[in-house]
Amino acid sequence: MDAMIGGLAFWAFGFALMFGGSSLAPGLERGTPLIGLSGFFLAGSAYQDQTAMLWFFQMVFAATAATIVSGAMAERTRTTAYLAYSFLISALIYPIYGHWVWGGGWLGNLSAHLPSLGEGIGARDFAGSRVVHAVGGFVALMGAAMVGPRLGRFNRDGTPNVIPGHSLTLVTLGTFILFFGWFGFNPGSTLAATDLRIAMIAVNTFLAGAAGAVVAIYFGFFRTGQLDLALACNGALAGLVGITAPCAYVAPWAAVLIGGIAALVMIGASAFVERVLRVDDVVGASAVHGFAGLWGLLAVGIFADGTYGGVRGLIVGEWAQLVAQLISILAVTAWSLGTGFLIFWLIRETIGLRVSPEEERIGLDLTEHGAEAYPSGRRLPVEAM
């Protein structure tokens, strides 16, 4: 339903708010530095094949930002609340911030507002470390904080308890599916398979994800003497998130560093969210997508070598790009946490955000959907055979 409701919301409102004024396709000519004003419902002059192609690709990004939130808030959130925030994220929160970066907005053109940065300088995010992942990750953090922890997650003194998932096999399968999907996200963001940089982007994407997994599993091994499968999975995803912004702008050696550091950022952020903030983020979404996404933004300003798009970072002696990335980090954090608080407060005060303790104990399969997801040992009655 994240994808279905989010897709309809992005068709009706989000796409226009995000890309209006970008002129990336027909019907997207009108917009301001803050918001797009053309392309609603893919109607009028936006009823063109090229515009539809751009919409379909970008719709998947929008739906992804919404899905990130569901993992953090799992097992105690009303399904109607999920559906409401999926609509709001895909229609408003993700597209407006995306416009600032990819739709001709102010963050993508910072030099027009801060001439001291130099001509052509703007915050860069090639495939979505901040636009998709940081937005989704920090909205997820706010949602998990506002819905509250699962029953039994924290003791009275604030120390956490581990609530294990039901299937590490499915966790690993999901990681592989996401890893494979990243080769659509990152190389696909060239928007043209004739752009030969697509090869370097694919290589950098793989190397960063691999480095993230290796660093995470060995970090766990040196700390506990055991190889933590779930930590390796989140390490791979953190590496992929970290490389998503700089994937087109850096060399392969930098991709390995970025992915490995992203895994360490994820591990530190997970501990911070759990032990300092005492927020119950079920799958570590805020650490994997939010904090690792911020690292990806910073990595552009450090490792971009000027070989693509004229984006140059500290390693080639340029400081302005790093300043632009830092401004973007502040903007995405404030926007995501602020709008996340607003939408979850509205949902909580209207349709309700959390199920009752009794419903949580029974399980949301039965109370929210009227069906058991895992009917262990269930057999058909003899008369039905």
N, C-alpha and C positions, 0 to 999 in steps of 0.2 A: 504493500500500500504506500510505502515511501515513494516508490518509483511511479505508481499509478497516479496518486494524488499530486505528487511533486511534478510529474510530467505535465499534467493538465494546468497546474498553477504556473509553471514556467511558460507554457504555450500562451496562456491568457495574459499574464502580466510580467512575469519575471524576465523573459527574453527581451522585451521592449525596454524595461527599466535598466537592463544590463547593457544592451548593445545599441540602443537608440543614440544616435550621434556619432557612432563609430565609423559609419559608412563601409563596414566590412562586407556588406551585401546590400542588394536593392531593398529600399524601404526602411533603412536604418539611418537616415540622414539627420534626424532632429534629436537634439539632446543638449544637456548642459554639463558643466564639470561635475555636478553632483548626481544627476539622474538622467536616464534616457527617456525620450518622449515619443518614440516611433517604433512600429513593429508589433503592436498589440494584436493578439489573435492570429498572427501571420496573415493579416487581411490587407486589403488595399494594395499599395505598391510593394508591400512585403510578400505578396502572394507570387513568389518567384522560386524557381528550382534552387538557385544558389542560396537563397535565404533559408529555404527549408533544410538544405544540407547542413548549413551552419547551425540551425536550431537543433537538429537531431543530435549532432555531436555535443553541443553545449548542454543539452537537456540531461545527458547522462552525468555530466559534472554536477549539475544542480541536484539531481537525485542522490548522488554520492554524498554531498555535504549533509543532506538530511539523514541519510542512513547512519552516518557516524554517531549521531546523537542517540540512536536507539540502543546501542550496545552499552553505553554508560548508564542508562536509566532502566535497564532490564529488570524484570522479576517483581516490580512493585508499582509500575506506572499503568494508569488506565489506558486502554487501547484507544479510546476516543481522544485522549490527550495526545497520543502519538500522531493520530491523523490530523489533529489541529496544528501541531507544530510543524509537521511535514509541509502542510500548505503554506504556513507563514514563512518558513525558511526558504522554500523554493520560489515563493511569490515576491518576497520583500528583502529578507536579511541577506541571503547570498547574492541576489542580483544587484542590489544597490552597492554593496562593497565591490562586487565584481566589476561594476561600471567604473568605479574609481580607478581600477587597475587596467582592465582589458577593454573597456568601452569608450575610451577617450576622456576619462575623468581626470581629476586633479592629481591623484597619486602617480598615474602613469606619465604625467607631464609636469613634474615638480619644478623643472627649470623655468617654466612660465610663471611660477609663483615665487620661486627662490632663485633669482638669476645668478646668485653667487655660486651655485652648484655647477654652472657651466651649461653650455648649449646641449640640448638633447638628453639631459639627465632626468630619469624618472625611476620610480621603484619598479623593479623587474621581477617577474614571477612567470617563468616560461610555461609551466603546466599545472600550477595550482597548489604549491606548498602552503600559501596563505589563503588564496581565494577559495579553495576547496577545503583543504585539511585544517588550517588554523581556524577558519571560521567554524567549521563543524566541530573541531575539538574543543574550542572554548565555549561555544553554545552548549556542548555536551557537559562540560564542567559545571556550568551554571545550572543546567537542568538536573544533574545528579545531586548538586548541593541543595537545590530547592525541594526536590522530591524526598530527600532524606535517605539514610542508609537502609539496606535490607534488614529485616529482623535478625538479630544475632550477629550482625557484621562487626559491631564494636562492643567491647566490654564497658562497664561503667567508668573505668579509669581511662577510656579512650583507646586502649590497645586493640588492634584489629584481630579478627578471627578470619581464617581462610574458609571460604565456601567453595568447594571444588565444583568445576563444571562436570557435565554428565558424560562427555565424549571428547577425549583428546584427538581421536581419529578425525572427527568432524572439524575440530579446531585446525588441525594440520591441513586437511583438505581445503578448508576455507582460505588458509594462507596461500596455498598453491594457486587457487582460483584468483585471488587478489593479485598475486605476483604476476600471473599471466596477463591479467587485465591491465596492469600498468604499462605493458607494451602497446596498448591502444591509447592510453592516456598521454604518455610522454612523447613518443614518436609522433602520435597523431596530432599533437599540438602544433606541429609545423603547418598543419592545414593543407599540405600538399606533399604527396609522396614523391614528387619530382625534386624536392629539396634534399640533397644528399646528406645534409646534417642529420637526417633521420637515423643513419647508421650509428653515428657517434652517440646520439641520444639513447638508442637502444642499448649500446654497450655500457654507457655510464649508468643507465637504469639497473641493468643486471649486476654490475660490479658493486654498486652501493647497497643493493638489497642483500647480496651475498656477504659483503663485509659486515653489515648490520647483524645478520644471523650469526656469523662466526664470532664476532666480538661479544654478543649477548650470551651465547652458550658457554664460551670460555670464561666470561665474567662470573657466571653462575657456578661453573666448575671450580674455579679457584676460590670462590667464597664458601661453597658447601661441599665440594667433592663430588657433586652429581651433575649430570647433564640435563638441564631443565628444558623440556620440549616447548612448553608454552612461552618461556622467556625467549627461546630462539625464534619462535614464530613472530612475537612482537618485535624482536630485534630486526628481523627481515623487513617487517612493515615500516618500522621507524626509519631504516635506511632508505627505503623507497620513498617515504614521505620527504625525507631530508633532501634527496636528489631531485625532487620534482620541480623545484624552482630553478636550480642552476644547471639542469641536465644538458642544456644546449650550449652553455657558456664555459664549461670547464673541461679539462683534460681527464683521461681515465684515472691517472694517479690521484687526482683531486677527488674524483668520485668515490674511490675506496676510502679516503680519509673522511669525506663527508658522511658516508654510510656508517662507518665505524663510530664516529663521534655521535651521530644521531642515535645509535643504540645506547650509548652511555647517557645521553640527554634523556632518553626515554626511561632508563632505569632510575636515574636521579629524580626525574619528575614524578614517576610512579610512587616513589617513597615520600616525596613532598606532599602529593595529593592525599595519600592514605594516612600518613603519620602526623603531618603538620596541619593540613586543611581538614583532615578527617572526613573526606568525601568518599563515598562508596561508588567508585567508577568500576563497574563490573568487569569490563574487558580492557581497561586501561586506555580508553579512547582519547582522553584528554592528553595523556602523556605521549601516545603514539602519534596522534594527528596534530594536537595543539602545540605542544612544546617542541617536538621534532620538526613541525612545520615552521616555527619561528627560527630554529637553527638553519633550516633550508634557506630562509630569506637572508639571514646573516651570511651564509656561505657564498651567496652571489657576490656580495660586496667584498669578500675576502679572496675567492678563488677564480672569479671570472678573468679570463686571460685575453679578451679582446678579439678572439678568432671568429666570433659569431655575433652579429648584430651590434658590433661596436661597444659591447658591454665589458667594462674594464674595472677590475677590483684592485685590492691592495697588493697582490702579488706582481702586478705590473706598475705599481707606484701611483695608483689613482685612489683618492680618498672620497671623492664626491659620491660614487656609487654606494659606498658603505653608509654614508650619511642618509642617502635616500632610502636604503633598506632599513635603517634604524627608525626613520620616520614611519615607514610602512608597518614595522613591528608594533609601534605604539598605536597606530591607527586600527590595525586589525584586532589587537587585544581589547582596546576600549570599545570598539564597535560590537564585537562578538559578545563580550560579557554584558555590556549595557543592553543590547537588544535581546539577548538571551534572558536576562532578568525580567525585562518587560513582558515578553511573550509568556514565560512560565508563570509569572505573577498573574497575568490576565487569565490564563487557563485555570490556575488554581482557584481563583476567585469566582469563576463562572462555572465551567463544566466539571471541575475537579481534576486534580493531578494524580493523586495516589489512591490505590485501592485500600480497603479496610485491612486491619491485621488478620482477621479471619480469612478473608479472600486470599491474602498473601500466603497464609499457612496451607490452605487447600491447594493453591496453585492456580495461576491465571489461565491455564489451559481450560479448566472446567468453568471457572467463574466468569471469564471474559469471552470465551468462545464456545462453551458447551461441548467440548470434546477433549479427549486425552491425547496429548501428543505422543506419549510413550506408554501405551497400554500393556505393560509387561505381563506376560502370562495369560493375556486375554484369549479366550477360545470361543468359537461359535457354539451356540447351544446345539445339542444333538439333533433336535427337530429341524434345525435350519440346514443340516447337512444333507 
